Amino acid sequence: SFDAPAWFNVVYEPTKSELYYLRGDSQEVRVADRMTGRTISSIELAGTPSYLVEDAARHRLIVRIADKPLIQVIDTADHTVTAAWKARQDGVSAMALSADGTRLFSSAGRDIVMLDGMTGQELARCPSSDEMTSMVYDSETGYVLALAGSTVKGVVYGVLGTAFIQAVLQGIGLWIAGVPGAAILGFVTFFL
């Protein structure tokens, strides 16, 4: 079992049967045995990690650092940091890696940035309407699908606000019409 506070991210490395995981309260990636959960080693980072993606073909992990403008690359063969790439500091971030490992997509504030997956050099920047909380690369289409956190939150608030207004208006309408229990029926409407 793992002690997993907020900002928890796990990657399974099948060739060595290892789990790589990070926690937002430390400045390391921990490596654990898949079967026992026992920590094998800890890989020190330059800051607090926020996101982790695996490039299995090249036996490496790519880690976004939340509190510094940095992305670090870890070699899974010897559990060492082998490269550090500059990145825009935006705290919470998301990343996705192309199937061949040549393109890394990362959130950068309200932008999605495409980096060279081998050097970390910025290749393109695409503006977005919101900060990204999750990304997935679709190898069949070549598209990056991104989830915008405040957009989801806005939809939830919109649905709840609309339900509340409908319930109030229906309750008032039923009360004007003289229907017994108008307030209760209006309250029930909120949940329907």
BALOBA-1460 file (C-alpha; in Angstrom, 3 decimals):
// residues 192
<rec num="1" residu="s" x="0.000" y="0.000" z="0.000"/>
<rec num="2" residu="f" x="1.108" y="3.570" z="-0.674"/>
<rec num="3" residu="d" x="0.705" y="6.714" z="1.383"/>
<rec num="4" residu="a" x="-0.781" y="9.005" z="-1.268"/>
<rec num="5" residu="p" x="-1.536" y="12.653" z="-0.517"/>
<rec num="6" residu="a" x="-2.649" y="15.186" z="-3.132"/>
<rec num="7" residu="w" x="-0.869" y="15.408" z="-6.506"/>
<rec num="8" residu="f" x="-0.354" y="11.672" z="-6.696"/>
<rec num="9" residu="n" x="0.769" y="10.160" z="-10.021"/>
<rec num="10" residu="v" x="1.838" y="6.536" z="-10.706"/>
<rec num="11" residu="v" x="3.532" y="4.977" z="-13.750"/>
<rec num="12" residu="y" x="4.189" y="1.248" z="-14.199"/>
<rec num="13" residu="e" x="7.449" y="0.201" z="-15.887"/>
<rec num="14" residu="p" x="6.851" y="-3.401" z="-17.063"/>
<rec num="15" residu="t" x="10.382" y="-4.474" z="-18.048"/>
<rec num="16" residu="k" x="11.634" y="-4.076" z="-14.469"/>
<rec num="17" residu="s" x="8.233" y="-4.536" z="-12.777"/>
<rec num="18" residu="e" x="8.605" y="-1.191" z="-11.013"/>
<rec num="19" residu="l" x="6.149" y="1.499" z="-10.008"/>
<rec num="20" residu="y" x="7.266" y="5.111" z="-10.211"/>
<rec num="21" residu="y" x="5.226" y="7.521" z="-8.165"/>
<rec num="22" residu="l" x="5.351" y="11.092" z="-7.044"/>
<rec num="23" residu="r" x="3.775" y="13.013" z="-4.231"/>
<rec num="24" residu="g" x="3.195" y="16.736" z="-4.067"/>
<rec num="25" residu="d" x="4.729" y="16.970" z="-0.599"/>
<rec num="26" residu="s" x="8.245" y="15.915" z="-1.651"/>
<rec num="27" residu="q" x="10.932" y="16.705" z="-4.211"/>
<rec num="28" residu="e" x="11.459" y="13.185" z="-5.473"/>
<rec num="29" residu="v" x="10.099" y="10.360" z="-7.562"/>
<rec num="30" residu="r" x="9.928" y="7.136" z="-5.618"/>
<rec num="31" residu="v" x="10.476" y="3.726" z="-7.161"/>
<rec num="32" residu="a" x="8.640" y="0.756" z="-5.672"/>
<rec num="33" residu="d" x="8.514" y="-2.969" z="-6.311"/>
<rec num="34" residu="r" x="5.192" y="-3.745" z="-8.034"/>
<rec num="35" residu="m" x="4.502" y="-6.875" z="-6.005"/>
<rec num="36" residu="t" x="5.438" y="-5.716" z="-2.501"/>
<rec num="37" residu="g" x="4.975" y="-1.946" z="-2.719"/>
<rec num="38" residu="r" x="8.342" y="-1.602" z="-0.962"/>
<rec num="39" residu="t" x="10.335" y="1.494" z="-1.954"/>
<rec num="40" residu="i" x="13.433" y="0.499" z="-3.940"/>
<rec num="41" residu="s" x="14.896" y="3.960" z="-4.411"/>
<rec num="42" residu="s" x="14.137" y="7.674" z="-4.438"/>
<rec num="43" residu="i" x="15.179" y="9.947" z="-7.270"/>
<rec num="44" residu="e" x="15.863" y="13.514" z="-6.129"/>
<rec num="45" residu="l" x="14.423" y="16.290" z="-8.282"/>
<rec num="46" residu="a" x="15.132" y="20.021" z="-8.523"/>
<rec num="47" residu="g" x="11.696" y="20.896" z="-7.146"/>
<rec num="48" residu="t" x="8.221" y="19.607" z="-6.356"/>
<rec num="49" residu="p" x="6.913" y="17.294" z="-9.097"/>
<rec num="50" residu="s" x="3.439" y="17.843" z="-10.503"/>
<rec num="51" residu="y" x="3.094" y="15.385" z="-13.389"/>
<rec num="52" residu="l" x="4.838" y="12.287" z="-14.723"/>
<rec num="53" residu="v" x="4.699" y="10.593" z="-18.144"/>
<rec num="54" residu="e" x="6.471" y="7.458" z="-19.342"/>
<rec num="55" residu="d" x="8.424" y="6.890" z="-22.537"/>
<rec num="56" residu="a" x="8.722" y="3.091" z="-22.335"/>
<rec num="57" residu="a" x="10.563" y="2.745" z="-25.653"/>
<rec num="58" residu="r" x="13.432" y="4.918" z="-24.417"/>
<rec num="59" residu="h" x="13.298" y="3.717" z="-20.798"/>
<rec num="60" residu="r" x="12.695" y="7.164" z="-19.390"/>
<rec num="61" residu="l" x="10.201" y="9.214" z="-17.424"/>
<rec num="62" residu="i" x="9.494" y="12.874" z="-18.010"/>
<rec num="63" residu="v" x="8.586" y="14.888" z="-14.907"/>
<rec num="64" residu="r" x="7.073" y="18.363" z="-14.754"/>
<rec num="65" residu="i" x="8.323" y="20.451" z="-11.821"/>
<rec num="66" residu="a" x="5.546" y="22.586" z="-10.293"/>
<rec num="67" residu="d" x="7.522" y="25.191" z="-8.384"/>
<rec num="68" residu="k" x="10.229" y="25.850" z="-10.997"/>
<rec num="69" residu="p" x="10.200" y="26.459" z="-14.768"/>
<rec num="70" residu="l" x="11.572" y="22.980" z="-15.412"/>
<rec num="71" residu="i" x="10.925" y="19.539" z="-16.880"/>
<rec num="72" residu="q" x="13.312" y="16.749" z="-15.837"/>
<rec num="73" residu="v" x="14.034" y="13.450" z="-17.607"/>
<rec num="74" residu="i" x="14.722" y="10.289" z="-15.591"/>
<rec num="75" residu="d" x="16.499" y="7.204" z="-16.921"/>
<rec num="76" residu="t" x="14.564" y="4.178" z="-15.592"/>
<rec num="77" residu="a" x="17.549" y="1.848" z="-16.098"/>
<rec num="78" residu="d" x="19.711" y="3.515" z="-13.442"/>
<rec num="79" residu="h" x="17.193" y="5.802" z="-11.649"/>
<rec num="80" residu="t" x="19.024" y="9.046" z="-12.402"/>
<rec num="81" residu="v" x="18.023" y="12.443" z="-13.790"/>
<rec num="82" residu="t" x="19.636" y="12.674" z="-17.220"/>
<rec num="83" residu="a" x="18.289" y="15.975" z="-18.570"/>
<rec num="84" residu="a" x="16.575" y="19.185" z="-17.513"/>
<rec num="85" residu="w" x="14.548" y="21.318" z="-19.921"/>
<rec num="86" residu="k" x="13.272" y="24.845" z="-19.401"/>
<rec num="87" residu="a" x="9.502" y="25.194" z="-19.238"/>
<rec num="88" residu="r" x="7.057" y="27.909" z="-18.339"/>
<rec num="89" residu="q" x="6.227" y="27.777" z="-14.636"/>
<rec num="90" residu="d" x="2.494" y="27.425" z="-14.134"/>
<rec num="91" residu="g" x="2.112" y="25.291" z="-11.003"/>
<rec num="92" residu="v" x="-0.528" y="22.712" z="-11.835"/>
<rec num="93" residu="s" x="0.191" y="21.151" z="-15.196"/>
<rec num="94" residu="a" x="-0.615" y="18.292" z="-17.501"/>
<rec num="95" residu="m" x="1.519" y="16.469" z="-20.060"/>
<rec num="96" residu="a" x="1.108" y="13.921" z="-22.827"/>
<rec num="97" residu="l" x="3.737" y="12.158" z="-24.927"/>
<rec num="98" residu="s" x="3.338" y="11.078" z="-28.546"/>
<rec num="99" residu="a" x="3.416" y="7.324" z="-29.139"/>
<rec num="100" residu="d" x="6.907" y="7.505" z="-30.664"/>
<rec num="101" residu="g" x="8.208" y="9.785" z="-27.897"/>
<rec num="102" residu="t" x="9.267" y="12.544" z="-30.285"/>
<rec num="103" residu="r" x="6.667" y="15.121" z="-29.184"/>
<rec num="104" residu="l" x="5.873" y="16.175" z="-25.641"/>
<rec num="105" residu="f" x="2.745" y="18.242" z="-25.055"/>
<rec num="106" residu="s" x="2.597" y="20.305" z="-21.872"/>
<rec num="107" residu="s" x="0.319" y="22.914" z="-20.389"/>
<rec num="108" residu="a" x="1.850" y="26.333" z="-19.894"/>
<rec num="109" residu="g" x="-0.633" y="28.628" z="-18.204"/>
<rec num="110" residu="r" x="-3.399" y="29.059" z="-20.758"/>
<rec num="111" residu="d" x="-1.341" y="27.553" z="-23.590"/>
<rec num="112" residu="i" x="-0.552" y="24.053" z="-24.784"/>
<rec num="113" residu="v" x="3.101" y="23.786" z="-25.775"/>
<rec num="114" residu="m" x="4.579" y="21.154" z="-28.093"/>
<rec num="115" residu="l" x="8.187" y="20.307" z="-27.261"/>
<rec num="116" residu="d" x="10.720" y="18.137" z="-29.035"/>
<rec num="117" residu="g" x="10.564" y="14.898" z="-27.038"/>
<rec num="118" residu="m" x="14.323" y="14.413" z="-27.260"/>
<rec num="119" residu="t" x="15.709" y="17.906" z="-26.556"/>
<rec num="120" residu="g" x="12.877" y="19.778" z="-24.831"/>
<rec num="121" residu="q" x="13.047" y="22.587" z="-27.400"/>
<rec num="122" residu="e" x="9.722" y="24.383" z="-27.889"/>
<rec num="123" residu="l" x="8.339" y="23.653" z="-31.361"/>
<rec num="124" residu="a" x="4.885" y="25.227" z="-31.217"/>
<rec num="125" residu="r" x="2.480" y="26.964" z="-28.862"/>
<rec num="126" residu="c" x="-1.308" y="26.836" z="-29.088"/>
<rec num="127" residu="p" x="-3.451" y="29.246" z="-27.065"/>
<rec num="128" residu="s" x="-6.199" y="27.747" z="-24.956"/>
<rec num="129" residu="s" x="-9.148" y="29.264" z="-23.148"/>
<rec num="130" residu="d" x="-8.272" y="27.667" z="-19.846"/>
<rec num="131" residu="e" x="-5.589" y="25.902" z="-17.801"/>
<rec num="132" residu="m" x="-5.338" y="22.192" z="-18.612"/>
<rec num="133" residu="t" x="-5.721" y="19.614" z="-15.854"/>
<rec num="134" residu="s" x="-5.270" y="16.469" z="-17.938"/>
<rec num="135" residu="m" x="-4.023" y="15.518" z="-21.425"/>
<rec num="136" residu="v" x="-4.049" y="12.401" z="-23.572"/>
<rec num="137" residu="y" x="-2.313" y="11.802" z="-26.894"/>
<rec num="138" residu="d" x="-4.389" y="9.794" z="-29.396"/>
<rec num="139" residu="s" x="-1.876" y="7.866" z="-31.527"/>
<rec num="140" residu="e" x="-4.480" y="6.955" z="-34.182"/>
<rec num="141" residu="t" x="-5.448" y="10.543" z="-34.983"/>
<rec num="142" residu="g" x="-2.374" y="12.413" z="-33.750"/>
<rec num="143" residu="y" x="-4.633" y="14.678" z="-31.657"/>
<rec num="144" residu="v" x="-4.001" y="15.830" z="-28.123"/>
<rec num="145" residu="l" x="-7.134" y="15.805" z="-26.010"/>
<rec num="146" residu="a" x="-7.035" y="18.189" z="-23.066"/>
<rec num="147" residu="l" x="-9.389" y="18.666" z="-20.139"/>
<rec num="148" residu="a" x="-9.821" y="22.213" z="-18.896"/>
<rec num="149" residu="g" x="-10.490" y="22.295" z="-15.167"/>
<rec num="150" residu="s" x="-12.444" y="25.524" z="-14.825"/>
<rec num="151" residu="t" x="-14.557" y="24.653" z="-17.860"/>
<rec num="152" residu="v" x="-15.770" y="21.519" z="-16.096"/>
<rec num="153" residu="k" x="-16.321" y="23.519" z="-12.911"/>
<rec num="154" residu="g" x="-18.281" y="26.147" z="-14.881"/>
<rec num="155" residu="v" x="-20.554" y="23.498" z="-16.395"/>
<rec num="156" residu="v" x="-21.277" y="22.046" z="-12.950"/>
<rec num="157" residu="y" x="-22.105" y="25.487" z="-11.543"/>
<rec num="158" residu="g" x="-24.266" y="26.230" z="-14.593"/>
<rec num="159" residu="v" x="-26.287" y="23.033" z="-14.216"/>
<rec num="160" residu="l" x="-26.807" y="23.598" z="-10.490"/>
<rec num="161" residu="g" x="-27.697" y="27.274" z="-10.994"/>
<rec num="162" residu="t" x="-30.214" y="26.429" z="-13.694"/>
<rec num="163" residu="a" x="-31.798" y="23.732" z="-11.533"/>
<rec num="164" residu="f" x="-32.112" y="26.188" z="-8.631"/>
<rec num="165" residu="i" x="-33.759" y="28.891" z="-10.778"/>
<rec num="166" residu="q" x="-36.164" y="26.359" z="-12.316"/>
<rec num="167" residu="a" x="-37.106" y="25.077" z="-8.856"/>
<rec num="168" residu="v" x="-37.764" y="28.574" z="-7.514"/>
<rec num="169" residu="l" x="-39.824" y="29.603" z="-10.554"/>
<rec num="170" residu="q" x="-41.838" y="26.398" z="-10.503"/>
<rec num="171" residu="g" x="-42.479" y="26.759" z="-6.753"/>
<rec num="172" residu="i" x="-43.696" y="30.353" z="-7.270"/>
<rec num="173" residu="g" x="-45.868" y="29.298" z="-10.214"/>
<rec num="174" residu="l" x="-47.443" y="26.447" z="-8.246"/>
<rec num="175" residu="w" x="-48.020" y="28.759" z="-5.250"/>
<rec num="176" residu="i" x="-49.762" y="31.370" z="-7.477"/>
<rec num="177" residu="a" x="-51.903" y="28.589" z="-8.956"/>
<rec num="178" residu="g" x="-52.896" y="27.541" z="-5.425"/>
<rec num="179" residu="v" x="-51.427" y="24.031" z="-5.577"/>
<rec num="180" residu="p" x="-51.010" y="22.575" z="-2.063"/>
<rec num="181" residu="g" x="-47.377" y="21.822" z="-1.110"/>
<rec num="182" residu="a" x="-45.956" y="24.200" z="-3.753"/>
<rec num="183" residu="a" x="-42.744" y="24.780" z="-1.774"/>
<rec num="184" residu="i" x="-42.090" y="21.029" z="-1.415"/>
<rec num="185" residu="l" x="-42.778" y="20.410" z="-5.100"/>
<rec num="186" residu="g" x="-40.452" y="23.286" z="-6.018"/>
<rec num="187" residu="f" x="-37.741" y="21.773" z="-3.776"/>
<rec num="188" residu="v" x="-38.177" y="18.342" z="-5.400"/>
<rec num="189" residu="t" x="-37.863" y="20.012" z="-8.837"/>
<rec num="190" residu="f" x="-34.316" y="21.074" z="-7.958"/>
<rec num="191" residu="f" x="-33.250" y="17.414" z="-7.847"/>
<rec num="192" residu="l" x="-35.116" y="16.357" z="-10.958"/>
